[in-house]
Amino acid sequence: MGVNRREFIKTSLAAGALTSLDLKLMRFAGPEAASAGASGETITRTTCSPNCTGACGFNVHVKDGRITTLIQAADYPEDSYNPRGCLRGLSMMNLVYGKDRIKYPLIRTGPRGSGEFRRASWDEALDYTADKLKKITKKYGPEAIATTIQVPGTGYVHKGAFVRLAGLAQWTIHHGYDQNGDLPMFWPMTFGVQTEELESLEWPNAGYTIVLGSNLVQTRLPDVHHLIEAKKTGKVVVVDPDFCSTASKADEWVSIKLDTDAALALGLARVIIDRGLYDKAFLQDFTDMPVLVRKDTGKRLPAEQVKALKAQADQMKIPEYRDLFVVSRENRLTILDPEHLGSTHADLTGSYRIELTDGTTVEAVTVFSLLREMLAEYSLETVAQITGAPAQTIERIAVEAATRTPLHIVYGASNYQWYHGDLKGRALSLLPVLTGSIGVSGGGISTYAGQYRIRFDVSEWWFPKEGKLNWVPYLHFLNGGGPRYPEKGIKAMIGGWGNPFDQHNMSNALKDRSASGDIEFVATFDFNMTTTCMWSDVVFPATTWYENYELTATILHPYLQLQEPAIAPLFEARTGLALMRGLAKRLNPDWETYFYPDLDDTKASLEIIDLLLKTGGMETRGITLDMVKKGPVRLHSTAPDDRQVPFYEQIHDRVPFPPPSYPAPLPATARFVKSGRIEFYKDEDLFLAEGEQLPVCKPTFEDTEYKEDPDALTKYRLRFVTKNSLYRVHSTHSNNVWLNELQGHKPKMFLNPADAAERNIAADDLVEVYNNRGKTRAWAVIDPGCRRGTLIFEQGWWAKYLQDQSYNSLTRAWIKPLHEIYFVPGIWSPTTVWNECLVDARRITT
């Protein structure tokens, strides 16, 4: 377990196996690699499952109970998906057998964060934890205990066990999407869904691709060859302030100022509309563009308020989550049916005097008319000034995008993790909608932020009828209050598969609250000794994805895949299911019956997988456990060949928006788009008060940093942006010795040469990044591709690599009020805006 890299290579050389090892580790070895041969190895097909959206199939070679080699499985039915895997997955053995592997349960003996623990048995650790939780429940109520679900797509069985017990115990629960700051709020606002994305096999079917804020070459390595294919069949344009890896591979790179994407999108939309390059029939049938809006109130006009339509409206039966709005057809008022998306032939423009049922008259105009009026503010010259992109470039790209359809927008998390990121998403959504690129092969808008989206109905396992969950947005927890926050606060944290004391917003706040005793108990389930484990009271050793059965599904290649144990659990590691049923037994003996107490861990996991497949709905229909044991099985969809083409059913079969977002019931999300269509006009009172009834561009920091401290601009002159590293999946692999060697064991931050010169910072200087909230340190990379006024930090480093400092201590848990109008966990909820942050930097001289 303590073998270092040099010893490992020395041993390999002695065995005469270095060349073979390098070939197997660093490249796909071909189909013959799937044969064990005469070596005595066993081979298990399983799935690499960090939170990267990859979910790559791997063949795990094992000899004498130890993993010897990891090789891409390359067994997907579509050849274009073969092989899948990157250097992070290929070097996973460093985490399985590394020095940070947690061997047995631990109970804290020293101060929190000191790393002082004693070894405990599972029974002792479970008894200790259950006793603490019982006392906290008695003193504060069950809602004072909070747990989280981290990235369901990486495993539906064991993460489901956490949710199942939380429901039975009536604990508070945080959703990983807003906890991790990845929730793209424009989706529910515009389309009524959590997220929808094209699978990567569809990328080459786009005629035009625009990538904004997503560094696919660095973060989606197994799929990026599809982007290269998209260049052969169409054009790929990357819009990014930073000359990132993906920009270097694009047909065209457009550099714009940070956080000005909304202005760019609105400028492009204006050109498309002014030149008549939009799809009129698509807007009429599938969007709210023909809907009439009252000019006096800014509200959409309900049919029951119109004298000529009231009798008809009273006769129409619609679900409570729908509304009947008014459109005009050849200057004749009619009701827009929210339950049928037939051809409307509705007028897109027009102004009307309408008699209401109370005898008054009002003036109303179409949403499309209001949009055109608003877009008048976004001339090419104005947009060029806001974004820094040349006017002629903006105009040309607009024409190209509208005439080389289908258009695919890739809108990355680093772009929407701003206070007004929802506005950017709503504005960018205009482009594929205006061009009719929704619901078609190769078209749409995609976000690709983690494996959060639950791909099928998991309710039979996750949500026992006797359970009740108290969902609380994570930002309410950080801020210590909010509409759903428990009256007596949150006093205990139970988590797994995550590292919030490093990786989440305001991680320093978690440390302060834990050190002060405000958070009275922390239990963590993990396989490596992360910073969060160091700050825990009890640490439970977890199995890796090569030591348990699990069912996974991801976005970029929509397959159900089986995790199958290649080796026995190391040391005293156990699964999340084992932990939860051990706690259930101790907290309430009646709850143990919900966790298959008569079956061992392996048989119980397989039984749950079988249950999930049988009750998963349309997406898993006919898929059996035996099928996934043989290899990856494509989930069903409504599109031809079960392809992942968002909104195919809505456009081709004219089924009302939205499609379901599991596990939420349809009425909970359908109320976001009451017209049953794609909506760009939002008339809830707060949208009107904020002037955001239509997507607009708003300046950065005015509602956040400058509002909190008007002098922030002069004190902190750099915009602090974090980006994902090639060498980590968030903080997973932060301790991977091979990958750290490739980085020179140095955390990196990137500065423009002019900004560096102003601060007397040279390449490879150790630099402190700071503001009034916190500080961190990294080595300088002077990069002319980094836009002036920006400091980019490669996130994911554990605190021990930063001298116990944290890059997230610089951030603030800003909450945009619009994100609290509705609440559906992991769909419409306050979400972290990492990049809304100002800092400065100085060279460390000692």
N, C-alpha and C positions, 0 to 999 in steps of 0.2 A: 504493500500500500504506500510505502514511502519512496518508491523509485522515482528519481528525477530524470530529466530528459537525457542527460549525458549517460547516466547509467543504463537507461533504456536502450539508447543507440548502441552503447558498448555491448550490451547483452545480445542485441539483434545481430551485430557484426560477428560476434562469436558464433552465433548460430548460422551464419552465412545467409541471413535472410533480409538484409537491409534493402537491396534492390527490389525484391518482391514486396516488402512492406511499403516502401515508398510508392510503388505503382498502385497498390491497393488503396492506400490512404489518399492519394492525391488525384487519382483519376478513375473513371469508370473502367472496370477491368473486363467488361463484356459478359455475355451470357454464361460463358464457361465458369465464371466466378461463383455461380450458384451451385456448383457441384463440390461436394466435400472432398472427393478424391481419396487418396490413400493416407491423408494426414491424420485421420481420426477425428476431424472436426465435425461438429454438428452445425447446421445452419437453420436459423429461424427468421422468417419474414415478419417484420414488425414496422413500427412507424416512429420516426423522430418527431417529437411533439413540443418544442418550445413555442412561445408566442410570436411566431414569425409569419404566419399564414402559409408556411410551406407544407407541413405535414408530409414529409417525404418518406416514401417506403424504403426501408433498409433491410438488407440481409446481414444478420449478425452471426459471425463465425465464432464458435466457442470451442475451446479445447481444455480439457481438465477443469471444467467449470468456470473458465475465465474467458472473457471476450478477447479474441486475438485481432480481429479485423472487422471494420464496418464498410460495407459496399452497397451502393445504390441498388435497389431491388430491380428497377427497370422492367416492371411487369404490368404497367398500365395498358389497357386495351388500345389507346391511341398512342402510336409511336412518338408523336410530338411531345408527349409528357415524359418520355424516357431518355436518359435517366434523370432522376431528381436527387439533389443533395448538394451540400456546400461544405466548405472546410470546417465550419462550425459543427455540423452534424458528424463529419468524418472524424473529428477529434473529440467526440463526446466521451471517449474512454478516459480522458483526463479529469472529467467530473465524476464519472462512475468510480474510478479508482484513485482519485486525488486526495491530497492531504486534508482537504476541507470536508470530506465525506463524513456525515454524522453517523456514528456507529450504533448508538444506543440512546434511550431517552435520557434527558438531562434536566436537572432542577437547579435553578439559580441559587448561589450561595453568597455572592458578593453584590455590590451595587449594580443597578441596571446599566448595561452597556460595558461592564468591566470584563465580560467573558469568563467570569468565575462561576463554574457549575460543578455539580457532582453527578456521578453516574447513578441512574435509577433503573429499576425494572419497569416494564410496561405497566404492570399492575399498580406499582407505587405511583408512577406518573399519572395514570388515569385516575386513581383514587384522589391524588392531590388536586388535580385539575377539577374533577367533579365536585370536590368539597369547596373549592374556591368559587365555582360557578353557582353552587347552591346558596352560599352565603351572600353573594352579590345579588342573586335573584330575590332572596328574602329581604334584603335591605333596600334595593332600588327598583325591583321589578325585572321581569325577564328581558324587557326591551333595553336594559342597560348593558346587555351582552351583545356584541356586534361581531358578525362574521362577514366574509366576502366570498364571492364566487369568481375565480380567476379564469377567464378565457374558456368558456364552455367547449368550444370546438376542439380543444386539446384533450378533452376527455369528458364524456357524458356520465360515466358511472360514478367515479369517485368524487368529482365536484358535485354531482347530484346528491351524493350522500351527505355532504355538508348542508345543502339546501334542505334536504329532507329532515334532518335533525333540527335545523334552525326553525323550520315550520312547526314541528311538533313541540319544541320548547318555547315557541313564540319569541324568539330572539329578533333583534334588529339585524338587518342584512344590507350590505352595500353591493351595488352592481359594479363589476369590474370595468365596464365601459367608461362610466364617468369617474370612477376611482382612478383609472389609469390615464384619464384626460384625453381619451380617443374618440369620444362620442361626437359625430358630425351632425349638429343640430339642424342643418338645412334639410336633411332627409325627412324627418317627420313634418316639418313646416311645409314642405313643398309636395312631397309624394305620400305622406302619411305612413312611412315605414321606418324601421330602425336603420337599415342600410340595404342596398342592392348593388351587386357588382357583376360585371362580366367575368366569366372564367378566362384564364389567360389564353386558352386555345382559340378564343374568339378575337383576340387582339388583331391578328392579321386580316380579319374581315372588315376592319375599319378603313374607310377611304382617307380619313384624316384623323390624326391623334394629337391632342394637346395635353402635355403633362405639366402640372403645376404643383410644386411643393412635395413631390414624391420622387425619391432617388431610387428608382426601381433597380438600376444596375447594382446598387450596393445592398439593397434590402430585400430584393425578390430574385436572388440569383438563379434559382432553379427554373424560373419562368421567363427571364428577361430575353431569352432567345426568341420568344414570340414577339417581343417588341422589335427586335431586329428584323424579323420576318415582316412586321407591319410596315417597315421602311420600304420593302420591296414591292408591296402591293399598294401602298399609299404614301403618306408623308407624316413624319413625326416631328413635332415642334415642342421644345422644352422651354417653359417660361419659369425662370428662377433667378433670384438675385445672385445666387452663387453658381459659378461654373462647376457644377457637380459632375459626378461620373456619368449620369444619364445624359446631361447636356452635351458631354463630349461625344456621345454616340448618336445624337439626334441629327436630323437633316438641317435643323435650324435651332439656334439658341437665342432667346429673347430675354435680355436682362432688364428687370424692372425693380423699382424701389420696393422694399419690404412692405407687405401688408397693403398693397395697392391693387390686388387682383380683382376686387370688385369693380373698380373704375375701368380696368382693362376689359372685363367681361361686358360691362354696360356700353363701352365704346364699340366693341365688336357687335353687340346686339343692335345698336343704333344703325350701323352700316348695313347689317343684314335686313333690317326693316325698311330703312330708307330706300334701299335698292330693290325692294320687293322680292328678296331671295328667301323668304320664309314660306313654310308649308301651311297654306291657309286652311285647308281641310283638316289638318291635324290639330291646329289651334281651335277650330270650331268644335270638334268632336271630343277632344281628350283633355282640354284645359279649361280654366275659368276665364279665358280672355274675352268671351262674349258676354259675360255676366254683367248686369247693370249695377252701378254703385251710385247711391244717393250723394249728390254734391254737397248737400247741407250738413250731413252727419258723417260722411265718409264710410257709411255702412253699406254692405251689399243689400240689395232690395229684395225682401222676402215676398214671395208670390201672394201670401195671405194678406199683405198690406195693400195690394193693388185691387182697385174696385172691379176691374174687368176680369180679374183672374181668381178672386177669392172663392167663388163657388166651386170652381174646378179644383183649386188647391185643397178645399175642405174634403173633397171626395177621394183624393189620392192618399194611398196608404204607403208610408215610408217608415223605415226604422228610425228610432229616436235619435240616432247619431247623424242623421241626414237632415238637410234643409232644402226647401224648394226655392230656388232663385229664378230670377227673371232674365230672359234674353229677348232680343228682337230679331224677327225673321222678315226681311223685306218690309221693315218699319211697322211690323205687327207684333205686339207683345205676346210672348208665350212662356210656358214654364219649362225650365231645364230639368229633365228627369234625372235624379242622381243615381237611380238604380238601373238605368239603361243608357249605354253609350252609343246609341244609334246616330246616324248622320243628322246633324242639326240644321245645316245651312244657315246658321245664325250670323247676324251682322257682327263683324269684328269692330267696326267703328260706328260712332253715332252719338248724338245727344238728344234726349227725349224729355218732354213734359208729360208727367204721369199723374193721373188722378188716383188718390188713395181712398181707402174705405171710409176715412173720417171726413171726406169732402175736400181736403186740401190737395194741392198739387205740388209736386217736387220735380226738380230737374235731376236726371240721371244720365250717366255716361258709361260706356263699356270699360272694362278693365284694360283692354288693349289700347283704347284711347288715352287712358290715364298713363299707361306705360309709355306711349309715344310722347306724351307731354313731359313726363319726367325725363326721358332720354334726351330731350332737347338740351338738357344741362350738360350732356356728355359729348360735346363735339370732339372731333379728332384732335384739335389743338389743345382743348382742356384735358383730355385723357393723356395726351403726350406729356403735358406739364406735370400731371399728378404721378404718372407711372415712370417717366423717364424713357419710355420707349418711343421711337420715331413715329410720327403720325402716319407716314406712308406705309410703315411696317404693319401698324394696326389695321389700316384699311385693307392692305393686301391679304393679311391673314383672315380677316372677316370674309372676304370674297372667296378665298380658297376653301375655308371651312364649310361655307354654305353651298359650294358647288362641287365638292369632292366628298359627298356623304357616302356612307354614314359617318357621323362625327362621334369620336369617343374622347371624353374628357376624363383624365385621371387626376383627381383632386386629393393630394396627399395631406396627411395629418399635420405636418409642419406648417401647412398653409392655413388650415382651419383652427389651429390651436391658438387663436387670438380672440380677443373680446368680441370682435365683430366678425368672427369666422363664419357665423351663420349667414351673414349678409353676402359674404363672398360666395358661399355655396349656392345660395339662392340665385345670385347673379350669374354664376357660371352655368347653372342648370338651364338658364334661358337658351343657351347656345344649342345643345342637342334637342331641346324642345322646339325651338323656332325652326330648326332644320328637319324636323320629323324623324330624328335619329333615336327615338325611344321605342323599345320593344322590338328592335330589329337586330339581326346578327351583326356584330361588330360595332354597334352604336350604344350611346348612353353616357352616363357619368358613373365613375367608380371611385371608391375611397381606399379600400384595402388596408384598414388599420386593425390588425390583430384578427384573431379567430373568435370574435365575440358572437357573431351571428349564429343562433341556434338553427340548425338546418332542417329540423323536423320536430314533431310534437313530443316533448319529453315529460309531459305533465304526469303521466302514469307513475313514473319513478320519482320525479322531483317533488311533486306536490300532493302529499297524502291529504285526503279530504278532511281529516281531523286537524290539519295543521293551519297555522296562520302566521304569515310573515309580516314584519314591520319594516318595510323598505324605507331607508333613509339615504338621501344623496350623500356621497362621501364629503363633498364640500361643506355640507351642513355640519358634519362631524368635525372637520378641520376648524370651522369657524365657531364651533360650540353653540350652534343654534340655528333655527330655521323652522319653516312651517311644519315639518314632520319630525323635528328633533325630540327625543324623549324628554319628558319634563325633568327627570332627575339626572339627565345626561347619560353618556356612554362610559362605562367603567371597566369593561373588559373587551379585549380584542382576541378573536380566534381566527387564524388565517393559514393559508397554505398556498404553495406554488407562486408566491409573490414576495416582494421585498420592499414594503412601504417605507421602512426606515431609511432607505436610500432612494428608492425609485419614484416615490410619489410626491405630489405637491407639498411644499412646506414640511419636508421630512424632519426639519429641526423642531417644528412644533410638536410632532409626535414624541421626539426625544425629551423635550422640555416637560410635556404633560406626563410622560412616564417617569421621569426623574423626580418630579414633584409629588407623585402619588395620585394625581388626578385620575390617571388611568391605573386602576388598581391591579389588573392582572392581564398578562399577555401570554398566549400560547401559540406556538408556531409549528407547522408541519412542513418539513423540507428535507432534501437529501444533502444539501451543502450548508455549511455554517455561514450564512449570509449575515449582513449587518442586523437585519431584523431578528434573526435568531439570537444574536449577541444581546439584544435588548429585551429578550423574552424571559418570562419566569419559568416556563416549561418548554422544552424543545422535543418534538417527536420525530424520529428518523423515518423518512419517507422512502418508498421505492422509487427508482427511476423508471422511465418508460421502457426500459429493457428488462424489467423485473416484475411486471404485472400485466393482467388482462385489462383492456380498456377499449372503448369504441371512440373513434375520432372522425371528424369531418371538417373540411376547410372550404374556402371560397374559390381560391385560384384554380383548383382542380377538384370538382365537386364529387368526391368519392367518399364512401364509407370505408374505413380501414380498421383493421383489428390490431391493437397492440397485443403482442403475445410475448410472454416472458421467455427471453433467451437464456437467462441465468436465474438461479434461485436468488431471492432477496438477500443482499449482503448484510452481514452482521445481524442487527436486530431490526432492520427496516421492515415496515409494514405499509399497507395501502391506506388511502383515505377512507375507504369503506371500513377497514378494520378499526381505524381510529374512531370513526363516528359511531359504530355499533358498540365499541367499548365504552364510550361516553354515555350512549343511550342507556345501556344496561345499568350504569351507576346513577344516572340522573333520575330515571324512572323506569322500573323494570317492565312496565307495559310498553314502553317505546322500543324495547329490544325486538319485539315481534315484527317490527317494520323493516328489519335489516337481515332477514334470512338467517336467524340464529342457528338453525339445524344444519346449515351448510358451511363448509370451510370457505376461506376467502376466495379461492380460485373458483369453486363451484358457484358461489354466490355471485361473483362478478359475471360469470358466463350466463347465469340465470337472468341477471339484470339486463345484459346485452340482448338476450333473446326477448325479454319483455319490451325493451325499447324498440326493437325492430318490428315486433308484432303490433305495437300501439302507436307507431310513429306517424301514421296518416299516409297521405298520398305519396309522399317522398320516399317512404320505405316499403311501400306495398310490394309484396312478393319477395322481398329480400330476407334471407334467413341467416342464421348464425353459421350454418355450414358453408354458405356462399362466401361470407366475409373471411372465414377461415382459409379459404382457397386463394384469396387475393382481394384487391380493391374492387368495389362494386359501385358503379355510378348511381348516385341518387336520382330519383325521378324528378322531372320537371314538366311544365306544360309546353315547353318548346320542343321542336323536332330533335330526335336523337337524345333527348334528355339534356340538351345543352343548357348551361346557365346563361340565359338571356333575360335580363330583368324586364319585367312588365310585358312579357310576350303575350300572356293571356289577356291582359287588359287591352292591348292594342289589336290583337288578331281575333280574339273571341269577344271583345268589347265587354269584358267583365269590369265592373266599377273598381276604381282605386279605393283603398290600397289592397295589395295582397297581404296575407297574414304575416305578422312578425312574431314568430314563436318566442316565448310561450304566452305572450299577451293575447287575450281574447280579441277578436276582430273589432267589436264595438269600442274598445279602449283606444285603438289607433285610428279607426275610421272617422272618429269625431274630429281628427286633425284636418281632414279634407272633406268637409260636409257636402260639397257638391258632387262627390264621387269621382272627381277629376284631379289632375295636376293643378295645384293652386299657387299662383304667385301673389295674389292679393290677400292679405290677412287683415281682418277688420276687428279682431279683439281689441278692447279699449287700449291696452298698453301698446300694442303695435301702432295704433293711431297716435297716441300721445308721444311716442318716440319717433314718429315720422318714418316708420319702417313698414308701412302697409305694403309697399313694393320694395324690392331690393334696391338699396342705394349704397353709395360709398361714404363711409364715415372715417374721420382721421383717427390714427392710432394714439393711444395713451390719454386722450382727453377725458375719457370716462373712468380711467384707472390711475395711472401713475401721476399725471398732472393734477388730477382731482384730489388725490391724497396728499401730494406735496408739490405745489406750484414751482418750486425750485429744482425739481427732479431733472429737468432738461439740461440745466447748466451743471448740476452736480454729477450726473451720470449720463455721459454723452454717447454711450454705445448701446445698441439694441442687442439683447442677449437671446440668442437662438440656440436651442439644443438640436442635435441631429443624431440619428442612429449610426452606429459604427458598423463597419464591415466585419468586425471581429467579435461582436456580441449580439445577442438577441435581448435588447434592453439590458438588464443586469445579469442575465444568464450568460455564462462564459466569461464573466469579469475575472474569474480566477483560473482561466484556462492557460496553463503555462506555455503551451506552444503558441497560442494566439497572442499572448502578452509579449512573447519574444519577438514576434513579427512587428509589434508596435514599439519595440525598444523599452518595454515596461514603463512607458510614459503616457499619462493622459495628455490629450492634445486640445489646444484651442487655436482658432484660425482668425487672423487679422489681415486687413488690407495693408499694404506697405505704407501708405500715407498715415493711417491711424497708428501703426506701430512706430513710425519715425517720430510722431508727435510725443510719444510716451517713452522714447528711448529704449524701445523693445526690439531686440534682434532675434533672428531665428534660433530656436532651441533654448531661449531664455526661459527660466522658471518665472511664471507670471501669476500674480494674485488678481482674481476677478472679484469685485466687491460691490455692494450697495448698502443701504442702511438696514437691510434685513439679514444679511449673511455674507459669506465669502467662500471661495474655493480656489484651487490652484491647478495649473496645468502648464505644459511646455508649449511655447509659441511656435506656430507654423505661419510664416509670412506668405500670404497667398493673394496674388493679384486678381484671382477669380472670385475672391470674397469682396462683396460690395462695401464701399466706404461707409463707416458708421455702424458696422455690424461686427459682433463678436460671436463666433460659432464654437460651441463646446460639444465634444463627442460624449454623449451621455451614457450612463450604464455602469460607471465605475463604482465599486463598493467604497465605503468610507475609508477602509484601511489603506487604500491606494491613494487617498487624498489627504493623508494625515488627519483622519477623522473629521474632515470637513465635508460639505455636501453642496453640489451644484444646485440642488433643489431648495437649499436654504435661501437662495436669492429670489425665489418666486413668491407669488402671492395668490391666495385662493379667491380671485375675483369672481363674482357671480353676476351674470347679466340677468336682470329681472325678467326679461322675456322667456328665459329658460325655466321659469317657475310658474308660467300661466297654467300649464297642464303638468301632470306627473304620471308617467308610466316608466317604471324602473328600466334603465338601460336603453330608453328610447327618447323620451322627452324629459330631460333632467339636467340640472346644473352640471356643467362639465369644466374640467380644468383648462385654463388657457395659458399654457406654459410660456409661450413666446411673448406675452404682454409683459415685458420685463426690461427695465433699464439698469445698466451697470457701467462701471468703468474698470480699467485695468492698470496695474503698475508692476514694474519689474521687481522681483525679489532679489535683493543684492547680497543677502547674507545666507 
